[in-house]
Amino acid sequence: MRFFLFISFSCLFSVSVFAQLSNESILVDGLNRTYTLYLPSGFNNNASLPLVLNFHGGAGTANDQLYTSDMRDLADEQNFIVVYPNAYPDPNNNQETNWQVVTSGNLPFTVPNPHSDITFIENLIDHLHIQFNIDLNRVYALGYSNGGGFTFDLGCRLNHKITGIGVVARTMYAETYDNCEVIHPTPVVTILGTNDYISNYDGITYEGTLYYHSNNATNDLWIENNNLISTSNLSLIPDINSNDGSTVELYSWSSEDECIDLYHYKVIGGGHDWPGTFGNMDIVSHEVIWSHLSEYGMDGKLDCNTSDVNMNSLTSSKNLIEIIDACGRKVTQSTNQILFYIYDDGSVEKKFIVE
């Protein structure tokens, strides 16, 4: 092992790049999964930056969501990486690019996608950690409509990798709600219009079957899972645009130690919108979501004192110096071989990732 350490330190250097937007791909379960990647201005691979995953709506694309929720300036200002993934065409639904929220197909009129988007995102996070040394303590997801439903799914089914979630124009799908497993304090931000007739504020029931829970039921689930005080605080958001036909109320719930929170922006009169881009213009959805979620790590608020530090925090407290192969060479191919990860605390991890 000393041999590997010698080579990694002797070849150590810092890499800094200008801000850049690129279209990337990764092979997952035999499928070429694509995404748009944005590295902030001055990106340095030796720094461990937060990751924001931003999901488009049903039948949409990464480019659509980039237009709707452009976080590049914010990423430059606050130094985080943004990724806009693409859903894969669903052969069961006219090749539409919808995120997989149906997994069992037990509800009437539902047929699961033949591919796992959860697996895609899990592999993508691992891939980005290898490539760019992302901070695994600070991986956030947000999404719109169908992408918001999938974001709820990530918060439940990939909770061990997702720090916090932000959802616009969607409540929780019944199957996600019934199978939600939360293993760490998970901050949640939701933004929903009272006149959203696609993602109904009171949920969706069709022919006697509940498909989407109401906003209140969705809030109750996260209040329970995060052990929050059930009484909410109400804040009125200034009506800075009186011509958008809507106003915003902010409801928030906190834990007793105020280390974990739930935020709900109720858009009175709002539709199936992304406030700040279209619909209500009193808030900018991606900005308020980031402002809340960025305060949290896997154990709750970053400025909270806690003795219960999980493995994600321990992993993210060290910075990656070098990745080398079994011959001591710096690698560019991150999969299908044994790799050694050299960290600045002197530790070494051996990994083998298959795509």
N, C-alpha and C positions, 0 to 999 in steps of 0.2 A: 504493500500500500504506500510505503514511503516513495517508491518509484513514481507512482501516479501523482502524489502530492508535489514532488519536485518538478515534474513536467508542467503541471497546471500553474504553479506559481511562477515558473520561469517564462511562461507564455502569457501571463496576465496583462491585459490592457483594457482600457475603457473604450466603449463605442458610443458615440453620440451622433444623432442624426437630426435632420430637420423634420418638422411635422410631415407625415406622409399618409396618404390614403391609398389602399391597395386591395385588390380582389384576390382572395386566397381560397385554398381548398384543402380538404383532409379526407382521407379514405376511411370510412366507418362502415363496418358490416358489408363490405363490397360495394358501397355506394360512394360516389364522389360528392361530398357535402361541401357547400361553398359558403363563404362569408366575406363581408367587407370589414377590413381592419383599419383602424386609425391609431397611429402612434403620435403622441403629443410632441409639440415643438421641444427640441432639446432632449429627446428621449435617450436615456442611457441604460444599457442592458445590465449594468451593475446595480442599479437602483431597483427596488422591489415596489412596483406601482399597483394600485387598485385596478380591478377590471370591471367594466360595465358591459353587460350583455343586453342588447336592445332589440326587441322582437317585433316584426311587422304584423299587421293584421291578416285576416283570412284572404287568400288568393293574392296576397301582396308579395313584395320583394324587399330585399335589404335596401335597395335604392329608394323605394317608397318610404321606408321608415327613416332613412337618412334625411330625406326631404322633410318629413313630418317632424322628426325629432333630431335635429342637427346638434350634436353635442361637441363638435370639434373645438369651438372657441372655449367652451367650458373645460374641456380636457386640457387645452393649452394652459388655461389660467390655473387650474387646480391639479394638474399633473396626474392624469389617469389614462388608461387605455380603453378605447371603445371598440366593441365588435358588434356588427349588425349581421346576424346569421340569416341564411335563406332556408325556408322550409322546402322539403323535397316534394315534387309532384306526386299526388295521391291517385293511383290508378282506380281506386274505388269511388273517386269523386271528380271525374272528368279532368284528371291531371291538375287539379287546383293545388296551389301551394298553401296548404293549411297545416298548422301545427297540430301534432297528435295530442289530444286530450282524452279521446276515447281509447281505452286499452282493452276492456273486456268485451264490449259490444253487447252487454246484457240489457241495456235500455232499448226499447223499440226504436227502429229507424236508424240505429247506429251501427257502423261497421268500422273497426279499427284500421288505421293505416297499416300497411304491411312492413313498416320500418319503425324503429324506436328513435324518437327525437330526444328522449332522455339520455340514451346512450350516446347520441351525437354530441350533446352539450357536455356530458361528462368527459368524453374523450377530447373535446375541444379545449376544455379548461386545462386538462393535463398537458395537452399539446402546447398551449400558450404559456404554461408555466415553464416548460422545457425551453421554449424559444425565447421568452422575454422575461422570465423570472418574476411572473406576476405574484402579488401578495395574496396567498391563499386565505389569509384572514379577512380579506376585503374583496369578495367577489359578489357583485350585485347584479340583479336582473330586473328589467322592466319591459313592458310590452303593451300593445294596443289591441283591443278587441280579442280576436282569436289568439293573438300573441300574448295578450294579458291573461287569458285563460291558461295558456301554456306556462306563463310566469308563475301563476298560482301552483300549477303542477310541479314546477321546479322547486318551489318553496316547500312542497310536501314530499316529493319523491326523490329529490336530490338535495335534501336539506343539509346533508353533511358537507356539501361543497358550496352552497349558496348562503351568503351572509344575510342578505335582506332583499325584499322585492318591492316593486312599484307597479301598480296595475291601473291602466286607464281604460274606461269604457267596457268593463266586464265584471261580472260576479263569478263565484266559484261554481264550476261544473259539478254535478251531483256525485260523479264517480271520484273526482279529486277530493271533494269534501269528505266523502265516506272513508277514504283511504289515506288521509293526511297523517303523516308521522313527523313530528317536530322534535328534534333532539338537542337543539340549542336555542337560546333567545333569538327570535327572528323578527326584526323590525319590518313593518308592513306599511306602505303608503297606497291608498286607493283614491281614485278620482272618477266620479261617476255623475252623469246628468240625470235629473229626475224625469226628464222627457226623452230618455234614451229608449226608443222602441225596438231596438235590436238587442241591446243588453239591458233588459228591463230592470229598473231599480228594485222592484219587488220580486224579482226572479221570473223564471219561465216554466210554466206547467202546460203540457200539451196532452190532450186526451187522457187526463188523469195521472200522467207521469211527470214527476218533477225532474227537469233537466238542469236548470240553473237555480241555485239558492238565491234568496234575497240578499240585498246589501246588508241588512241588519243581521241575518244569519251568518253571513260571511264574516262580519266584524266579530260576532260572538265566538266563532271558532278560534280566531286569532287572540281574542281576549283570554279565552280559556287556555289555549296552548302556551301562551306567554305569561300566564298567571298575573294578568293585569287587573287593576282595580276596575270594577264594572261601571263606575260613574265616569262620564266623559266631561271634558272641558270644551266649551264652545268659544270659538273666536270668529268674528266677522271679518272677512277679507274686504279691503277697500274696493268699492265699485269704480275702478279707474276708467272703465269703458262702459258708458251708459247706453251705448248703441248696440251691444251684443245680445240684448234680450235675456240676460241671465246674471245672477249674482252667485257668490260662493260663500259657504259656511265651512269652517274647519272644525271637525270634532277630533279630539285626541284622548287617548287612554294611556296610562302609565303604570308601571309596576311600583310597588311601595318604595323601592330604593331609587326609582326614576332612572334606571339603567336600561330599560327597554320600553318602547312605545309603539302604539298603533295610531296612524293618522288617516283620517278620511275627509277628503274634500268633496262636499256635497254641492254640486253645481245646480242651483235652483233654476229650472227652465232650460237646462243644458241638454243637448242631444248626444248622438253617437260621435263625439268630437274628441279632438286632442287640444284641450284648452291651451292657448298661447300660439297655436298655429292656425286652427280654425275652430269656430264655436266661441266659447267664452274667452275673453282676452284680459281678464283680471289676473290670471296666473299663467305661468309657462310651465306646463306639466313636467317636462324633463328636468327643469331647473329646480322646482320644489321637491321632486323625488330625490334628486341628487343631494340637495341641501340637507334632507333628513337622513337618508341612508348612509351618507358619507361619514356620519358621526359614529357609526357602529362597526365593531368587529364581531367575531364569532361568539364572544362572551357578553355582548351588550355594548353599551356606549364606551368608546375608547378612553374617555376620561374617568370612567368608574373604576374604583379599586376593587379587585376581586382576587381571591386566593384560588379560585377554581379555574385554573388556566388549562384549556384543552390542548390537544395535540396540534390543532390548526394554528393556535397562537404561537406555540413553540416553533413550529416549522417556519412561520412567516417572520419570526424575529431575527432570522439569520439571512444573510444575502448570498446568493449564488455567485461563485467566482468563475467556475469553469465547468464544462461538461467534456469528458474525454472518453474514448473507447478503451477496450482491453489492451490496446497497444500503446496507450498514452497519448493518442492523437486527439486534437480538438475536433469535435464532430459537427457536421452540418445536417446529417440525416438523423432524426431523433427517434426513429422507430426500428423495430425488427433487429435489434442488436443489444448486447449488454453495455450499459453506460454507467459511468461513475460521475456523481454530482459532488463537486467540491465546494464547501461553504466557508465563509469567512470566520466561523467559530472553530474551524479545524475539523469539523465532522465531514464524513464522506458517506453518501448513499449510493447503493447499487440498484439500478432499475432495469427492467426489460419490458418495453411497451410494444404491443403488437397492434397494428392497424390492418 
